Amino acid sequence: METPLRYGNCFEDFQPGQVFRHATPRTVTDGDSAVYTALTGTRILCHSSEMAARQLGYAGRPLDDLLVFNIAFGKTVPDISLNAVANLGYADVRFLAPVYAGDTLSAESTVIGVKENASSPSGVVYVLSVCRNQHGACVLSWVRWVMVRKRDADAPAPVALVPKLPLAVAPGQLVAAPSIRTADALETWCRASGSRRLWGDFIAGQRIDHPCGMTIEEADHMSATRLYQNNARVHFDAIHMRDSATARRLVYGGHVISVCRALSHDGLENVLSVLAINGGRHVAPTVAGDTLYACSEVMERLTLPQRQDVGALRLRLLGLKNVAPADVDVLGGADGKQYHPAVVLDLDYTVAVPASSLAGR
């Protein structure tokens, strides 16, 4: 029997409760990690150093949290967003277990909401996705919503269902795998990271303008998106995008997040891992030739249940294009304020950071 060509699903193909078991499980390798470093410049210590990772109690050097997210996300694209107009946002993203080279990842998505757009022949699809390793353990779960075009502009609209999503992942639901057992271990970690800024040194409302920028090359973002096996047309097909608003291929939003997080390392050197993404928006498109910068705002300090060695920071990561954050006084977005025209990303996420409670013990 001839296999039909995979043209992807359009908006009218989605129904609440529908389950997609995505094809092509992926065995991840140290090579994936090396390519990710080459494309983003990430310097997160426990993903860079086997010694540092084992010091935190990991079985080995785990893959970067956002590399795992992007690979898992890529699994969902052929079924969910091959015909996307835009990926609109994320919520309730939970990093539940470390992923190591040699693990095999697979993904599954459930449609949890649909809503037709009144202004264009498209609609918004909400999905809950989970990623599991070869043992069936869930390593990552997330909700996203994506605008998908209709195949037939006159197709009847489904009954609208918009899911109620949490504003943030609660501290009791955060899974912090890394641990720091002794004052000597904390001292060794800080020497390796090059920073002694710990959890207690951050203050709610604090703004950190990260100093470096990165120009996105066509080859970089195309290679990154291939690494994640994300085959969405908006990132690859120049003919498809010729009549779009940008008339250009768009940089995959996950790559924008990865680059901005890599840039945020200067000022957040002691981040141990990403625990959650509470919400996020791609405020404006990014195309090859744009230079990305990053700015972080400390939203709150959180204590983790029954943990004294590690605390959590809820951060707001803002990505800007072609303007350094030091040159922008008001970035906008919060409290209904209009975004500065340079802002392309607004990501609310939670990270683990060593606490100072072990110092002096």
Buried (B, 14 or more C-beta within 10 A) or exposed (E): EEEEEEEBBBBBBBEBEBEBEBEEEBEBEEEBBEBBBEBBBBBBBBBBBEEBBEBBEBEEBBBBBBBBBBBBBBBBBBBBBBBBBBBBBBBBBBBBBBBBBEBEBBBBBBBBBBBBBEEEBBBBBBBBBBBBBEEEEEBBBBBBBBBBBBBEEEBEBBEEBEBEBEEBBEBEBBBBBBBBEEBEBBBBBBEBBEBBBBBBEBEEEBEBBBEBBBEBEEEBBBBBBBBBBBBBBBBBEEEEBEEEEEEBBBBBBBBBBBBBBBBBBBBBBBBBBBBBBBBBBBBBBBBBEBBBBBBBBBBBBBEBEEBEBBBBBBBBBBBBBBBBBEEBEEBBBEEEEEBBBBBBBBBBBBBBBBBBBBBEE
